[in-house]
Amino acid sequence: MAKNLLFNCSYSEIWVHPENWKTLTSQKSLKLDWYVECKFYDPLFKEKYPKGFPFRKKLNRFKTLEERKGVIQTWLQEIPKLLEEKGYNPITKKFMIEPAKEARPELESICPETPFLIALELAYQNIDVAKSSKDDIRLILVHIKRSATELRYDEVPISDIKRKHFRFIIDNLERKDGKFSAHKFNKYRTYLSILYNELLDYEAVDSNIIKDIRKKAAVKNIRETLNDEERKKVNDHLKAEHPSFWLFMIIFFHSGGRITELMSVKISDVDLNNQKYKVLIKKGKQYTWVERIIKDIALPYWQKALFGGKKTDFVFSVGLIPGENQIRRDQIRRRWKTHVKDKLNITADFYSLKHLNLDETVAQLSMNDAMRMGNFKSTKMLEQHYAIGEKERQFERLKSLNNKFA
């Protein structure tokens, strides 16, 4: 009967060859193969050892019957202790249970000897990124830690970790949880690279090996946006049934910014006289205050949103009205799903409103004006992702080009 061990490992009953070893007395029996054996099962090596790994202790080097019988008695007692109490894995030749050790400074600070998973955790605690990014990194680390532990990488010094270890970690996750999309793979790569930059600063590693892992090519889907009929349906429904969410939607549409930016705006950040508001842009370790424009058409909505609030209040707090507490961005997505997608059978997501506004800005003004509204450093991002109608408009302009040959 198999006995269960750590990490879903197990081992079979232990047997001895020859079977009648206890009663053998002839010196001729020394010519037989003498050994103690059991089968060891590790789910990570199921394909390689489907019938179990033969954990065998050979005894032929002992020259007398008394010696061999004595060693057999010893191994029959020691093998269960070795596997059960000490957590020995005969396939990897490593102990899955760490013996008690003295204080280890590498567990409390980042250095080349710090164990892999502890190093990632310490790096995570030290990084200075936007809260939303830090929350995403925390979720990814949960899966990385699980996979790395299953592969026995948890105690490997961070300086010994190579690119292949991360590929094995991802491969193991894909076997358990399903194939990663290119977007998901690249997200893991981006966030792990942030952690490795931190490790690099502490000289725990010599380079950011994550950057050497190639990105996966992602299929770029055309962003679905609301058509004119859907825009009117959404506007009328939210204005009548959920006026605070409607007000936020209108302001977001005209802002050209991101949901998280509006969530962080306080009344003191808004200058209605000059039709501006400021937001703190957090990218990596760079925090930059940026001024955004309040369009003439959006000014009455901002005036309504600020009404009754204190200067220290967030403009969009609990209930999407002024208040002391900042709320999470996912509340907007949940509201959109509940009140728009489910209620009105709309499939476009909330963020598509930004695409609509920037594309219309390109059409009515210029690519550079839309770039300024979206706070992009160049028009490249705008052209690739937001100016969804520009290609068609360009076709129309080219078709109407009237350059005669003669």
Summary of the structure (lengths in Angstrom):
residues: 406
radius of gyration: 32.2
end to end distance: 95.2
largest distance: 115.8
contacts: 1090
relative contact order: 0.06
helix: 52%
strand: 12%
